[in-house]
Amino acid sequence: MQKTTKAIDSKELYQQDLAAWCSDTVAKLKASNFSEIDIDSLIEEIEGLAGRDRRELESRLEILLNHLLKRMYVDSPNDYRGGELTIREQRRQLQKLLKQSPSLRNYWMETFSELWVNALTDAREDYPDTEFPDEWR
């Protein structure tokens, strides 16, 4: 009966305080107290981590593509410095993300076309008088 109570307590902790639940779960893992671990919540969190990294890659790549389009095709020298800083930062963060999770390179390739279209659409909305290419070159 205690195991059920502990599992309920762990589930309640998961719902009430994620940081405390993570610390508690790590302590249980380190102590090999596997029977006390809220497995369903642990699975949910691990799946969430992978999703978070994919969303970060999508966001950073779309921002990068958008700023590259603006830098390459919009004649606005006053905005170049800010755009270049954004391009540099997004590249740096993407490199870090891919170094930590190299398998995301496959996801990059899967989503590139969609992200390109999104970035292109935004750039065209922001600069309707600028001619942008229809395809990535």
C-alpha positions in Angstrom: 0.0 0.0 0.0 2.9 2.4 0.6 4.1 2.1 -3.0 0.7 3.3 -4.2 0.8 6.2 -1.7 4.3 7.1 -2.9 3.3 6.9 -6.5 0.3 9.2 -5.8 2.5 11.6 -3.9 5.0 11.6 -6.8 2.2 12.2 -9.3 0.8 15.0 -7.1 4.3 16.5 -6.9 4.6 16.3 -10.6 1.4 18.3 -11.0 2.2 20.9 -8.3 6.0 21.5 -8.7 7.9 20.3 -11.7 11.3 21.3 -10.4 10.8 19.5 -7.1 9.5 16.5 -8.9 12.6 16.5 -11.1 14.9 16.7 -8.1 13.0 13.9 -6.3 13.1 11.7 -9.4 16.8 12.2 -9.9 17.4 11.3 -6.3 15.4 8.1 -6.7 17.3 7.2 -9.9 20.6 7.8 -8.2 19.6 5.7 -5.2 18.2 2.9 -7.6 14.8 3.3 -6.0 13.2 2.4 -9.3 9.9 1.1 -7.8 9.2 4.6 -6.3 9.6 6.5 -9.7 6.5 7.9 -11.4 7.3 6.2 -14.7 4.4 7.7 -16.7 5.5 11.3 -15.7 9.1 10.5 -16.4 8.2 9.2 -19.9 6.1 12.4 -20.5 9.0 14.6 -19.5 11.6 12.8 -21.7 9.2 13.0 -24.7 8.8 16.7 -23.9 12.6 17.2 -23.9 12.8 15.9 -27.5 9.9 18.0 -28.5 11.4 21.1 -26.9 14.7 20.6 -28.8 12.8 20.2 -32.1 10.7 23.4 -31.5 13.9 25.3 -30.6 15.6 24.1 -33.8 12.5 25.2 -35.9 12.3 28.6 -34.2 16.0 29.4 -34.6 16.2 28.1 -38.1 13.1 30.1 -39.2 14.5 33.3 -37.6 17.9 32.7 -39.3 16.3 32.2 -42.7 14.1 35.3 -42.3 17.1 37.5 -41.4 19.2 36.0 -44.1 16.5 36.9 -46.6 16.2 40.4 -45.3 20.0 40.9 -45.2 20.4 39.6 -48.7 17.5 41.2 -50.5 16.3 44.2 -48.6 18.2 47.4 -49.3 18.2 48.9 -45.9 21.8 49.6 -44.7 20.6 51.0 -41.4 19.2 47.6 -40.4 22.2 45.5 -41.5 24.0 45.5 -38.2 21.0 44.3 -36.2 20.3 41.7 -38.8 23.9 40.5 -38.8 23.9 40.2 -35.0 20.7 38.1 -35.1 22.1 35.9 -37.9 25.3 35.3 -35.9 23.4 34.5 -32.7 21.0 32.1 -34.4 23.9 30.3 -36.1 25.7 30.0 -32.8 22.7 28.7 -31.0 21.9 26.2 -33.7 25.5 25.0 -33.6 25.3 24.4 -29.9 22.0 22.6 -30.2 23.3 20.3 -33.0 26.4 19.6 -31.0 24.3 18.5 -28.1 21.9 16.6 -30.2 23.4 15.7 -33.6 20.4 13.6 -34.6 18.5 16.8 -35.0 20.3 17.3 -38.3 17.8 14.8 -39.7 14.9 16.8 -38.4 16.5 19.9 -39.9 16.4 18.3 -43.3 12.8 17.1 -42.8 11.5 20.6 -41.8 13.7 22.9 -43.8 11.2 23.3 -46.7 8.4 24.2 -44.4 10.5 26.6 -42.4 11.8 28.2 -45.6 8.2 28.9 -46.8 7.4 30.4 -43.4 10.4 32.7 -43.4 9.8 33.7 -47.0 6.1 34.5 -46.2 7.1 36.7 -43.3 9.8 38.5 -45.2 7.3 39.2 -48.1 4.7 40.5 -45.6 7.3 42.7 -43.9 8.7 44.0 -47.2 6.0 43.8 -49.9 8.0 45.9 -52.4 11.1 43.6 -52.2 11.5 40.8 -54.6 12.5 37.6 -52.9 13.4 34.3 -54.5 10.7 31.5 -54.5 13.3 28.8 -53.6 16.3 28.6 -51.3 19.5 29.1 -53.3 
